[in-house]
Amino acid sequence: MALKKSIISRVQRESEQWHDTRAPLLAKIGAHFKKNVVVFQTSFMFDNGLIEDADATMLEEVLLSSKIRNNLLLIVNSAGGFGLAAERIIRVCRKYSVNGFEALVPHMAKSAATIICFGSKRIWMGETSELGPVDPQLRIGKRYVSVYNILKSYDALLVKASKAKGNIDPYLHQLSVYDPREMAQLRQEMDLSEAMSVQLLKSGMMRGKSEARIRKCIQMFIDPQKTLEHGRPLFWEDSKKCGIAVDKIGVDKPIWEVIWELQLRYDGIMGRFGKVVESVDDSFSLPGHFHHKDD
């Protein structure tokens, strides 16, 4: 245990040292946008890189210690995680930025990270930056499977079983691997992801539009039949067509060079960290780790 704590402490100290090299870049970005910049980076490799409830607390600690109360620009780079955790992060951002917050995506803000962006009042994206579909995924072993596809398979079997004539044992055997209670829970998660996205947009950048109108506008984000693949990139043009308040940062703009240099610096350390949350003045990091097989 002492050795583990020692390793964690050393990794955190290294993060603080590296923060000194990133702080000037954060300051440049803040000066350009006239905003108070906070970064939320999560690992695409480690299991604890998923967005989870504790991240809202990490973020609030940085906002509190940095004395940020308005004009927040949240730089988000994450593969996603839990939708309810994204909702908690949005609440923290809105409460600590009384005039709303803006999001900047230097590389990827996918799944639950896209939901975080939906809670902002404006999204800044580079020409190569990506958002993504927000339909939930279920982890099975080391891979993620679309909840929509699981439900689609289950519903199709139910229909075939109900229409079958004669021996229905083959269908009953296949249906036996599905727990109806789990299917109901997964269906609820699908509904929650869609409802959350619509409500966040309605209370922010799509204020004044009806829920029905918003739902129709963001089909590319919420309907797996439209995107076909959860990992599909949705670029700034796609977001603009959906009515999302998004601004493009051209690759020829000097500020993009600063943003990209900053992202490369994070890419260089995220092989060691699960998460990094920081401002110009403060930095908080978690060493990356994989879950044990019996977790």
Buried (B, 14 or more C-beta within 10 A) or exposed (E): EEEEEEEBEEBBEBBEEBBEEBBEBBBBBBEBBEBBBBBBBBBBBBBBBBBBEEBBEBBBBBBEEBEBBEBBBBBBBBBBBBBBBBBBBBEBBBEBBEEBBBBBBBBBBBBBBBBBBBBBBBBBBBBBBBBBBBBBBBEEEEEBEBBBBBBEEBEEBBEBBEEEEEEBEEBEEBBEEBEEEEBEEBBEBBEBBBBBBBBBBBEBBBEEBEEEBBBEBBEBBBBBEEBEEBBBBBBBEBBBEBBBBBEBBEEEBEBBEBBBEBBEBBBEBBEBBBBBBBBBBBBBBBBBBEEEEEE
